[in-house]
Each structure stands twice: as C-alpha cells, then as structure tokens.
Amino acid sequence: MPRHPWSAVPALVLVLVAACRNGEATSRPTGPPAVPVHVAAVEMHAGAAPVIATGVLAAKAEVALSFKIGGVLEAIRVESGQRVRAGEVLARLAQVEIGAEVDKARQGRDKAARDLARAQALYRDSVATLEQVQNAATAQEVAASNLRIAEFNRRYAIVRAPFDGVVLRRTVEANQLVQPGSTVMVLRNERSGLVLRAGLTDRDAVRVAAGDSAAVRFDAWPGVRLAARVLRVAAGATPGTGTYEAELLVEPSGRALSSGLIGEAEIRARAGAPHASVPVTALIEADGDSASVFVLAADARTAARRRVRVGFIDGERVAVVSGLDASDRVVTAGNTRILDGGRVRVVSPAEGRTP
C-alpha cells in the first residue's frame, strides 16, 4: 500500500527539534573562562625581620695627628686627599726654640756630671760630706732626665705618618701657631677596612650580634647593595642618644667610598620562630600588616581568597605570620583578575603567556 507524502513529516520534525535542542545545549554559556595564573609554593623560613639602621661611613682606623708641644708650624707637606707612606714627614714645627731647649738640657747634664765628680773627689779627701755627694748625684740624674724630656719633645715636634693612608683633612697652615695636642690633620688607614657606625635602639641591639650579615646602601651609589658584616655592638648606650653603636665592616667591591657617606644598613638578625614565606607579588589588598592572597585549591582548578597577617618584607619575599600552611600554593600572577572561588588555569612562564 503506498505511503502518504506527509507520513514522514512527524519524524522529520522530531529530528529537527532534537537538533535544535542539541544546538542550544552546545551554545549555552558555561560561566567565565578559567584565568591563567602562576603559582608558588609556600616556603617555611626561620628568619627574623631585618634590623634597619642609618650610620656614617669611616675607616676602621682614623687617627687625628698632632704635636706634643706647641710652636710655630714651619712646614706642612701634604694636602687633603693625598696618599702618604708610613714614616713620611707630614709637618714640622720650627726647630730654633726646641733645639735651644735640647742644648740647654744637655749643658745642664754635663755640668751636673762635673759637679758630681768634684763632690766625690772632695768626699775622698774628707772635705765634702756624704750628703753633698748624694745631692750632686741626684742633681745629675735630674739633669739627665731633663735632657731626655727635651729630646723626646724634639722628636714629637715632627709629625710622621704612622701607617700608609690617606689624608682626610688638614686643619692648619704654614707659619701658624699651634697649641700642644691640637689636631693638625686626620689620617685614614687604608688597610684597616671601612666601617659603618650606626646607632641601634635597645630592642634592636639585643637582636644583633657580631658576625651577623648585612647589606648597606648609599645615596651616592643608587641601586647598589654592598655586603657587610657586624663587627661589634656596644655593651652600653651612647650618652645623650640612648642608642647602642654597631660597627659594620663594609665590602667596597671596587668602589671608591669616601669617609662621611651616610648609609642605610639592613642587618640580618639572628633567626626567630619559623614562618611562611611567599613572593611579595602574591599579596593583594595590603593594609598595614593585613593582606589577602589567593590559595590554589587541591584540584588546581579554582582559587580562594584568604586573609593573612604580614610580618615583614625581605627583598622579594614577604613573611606571613598567620593565615597560610606549609602545604598551600599561592597565586603570584593573574591574581588581580580572579574572583573568590573562581576558575583558574595554572600556566608556566615558559608558555610565553602573561596571566
């Protein structure tokens, strides 16, 4: 029996309806796409917050040179910044008066020696008494001591370089009358090393010890961090300031560092309690010691926002004192585009994509 031309219409309609439904199913939105991100594992460190201090750079040994006695400055042979050798004559006083003092003391010694010899001869002849001989011997000893004093003063009427170094500054000119002990120039010992002397508060002083490593920055060398090491921390506070002086040996690394430069030291203090450490780029919405991070879920498909408490920043990493576990992984790039609980896709920087 022949089929009616319209008998296939219901079947065709069913096929079309099914196709439309399948098309609707494939085109229906499935939510926001996964955000590509970089992640980093939480590391556990036992470091402590670095101690920050400001100080002045100087040589470990800087000596103020002066004359023992006063007089007229006959000559000064160096300028500020000049390098000198150990034993080199740097300045001298006029020798006329000083030489005369030596001659007078020598003549006094010679006369005392003659007086003693005469008294001893008279004593042998029973003309002089023992007391007179003893007095003459004492006078001879006093005269000899006066000569030694005069010769000593003459020796220190000349300033010599006690070591190889650099003249930091000089404070006098030729023909100037100088007083005993007044500074003529300041000499820096190049071999003693350069130190940064910084004041620490009492809370920081108890955390810093000799041997702690540090990094020092100077405005004169922007962007340069020089390695340093703590040599000592004063046992008592400096009067007037109440701070404890710390001395840090600075490694110049080939740079010409001048005395008097102001530097900032970042001292690695002794270790404290273990804490979580993450890259600083993991932090978002930081406010004081509070911030947020995105923590990757176990299936690595979503990330959840978590509040953390920040301890301190150490270079490119930040210490987190609460809010993270050692097993967590945090989002370090792409975290500004994630919603709490949103989908993510972990990519590697090697893939050439910027999250």
Secondary structure, 3 states (H helix, E strand, C coil): CCCCHHHHHHHHHHHHHHHHHHHHHHHCCCCCCCEEEEEEECEEECCCCCEEEEEEEEECCEEEEECCCCEEEEEECCCCCCEECCCCEEEEECHHHHHHHHHHHHHHHHHHHHHHHHHHHHHHCCCCCHHHHHHHHHHHHHHHHHHHHHHHHHHCCEEECCCCEEEEEECCCCCCEECCCCEEEEEEEHHHCEEEEEEECHHHHCCCCCCCEEEEEECCCCCCCEEEEEEEECCCCCCCCCCEEEEEEECCCCCCCCCCCEEEEEECCCCCCCEEEEEHHHCEEEECCEEEEEEECCCCCEEEEEEEEEEEEECCEEEEEECCCCCCEEEEECHHHCCCCCEEEECCHHHCCCC
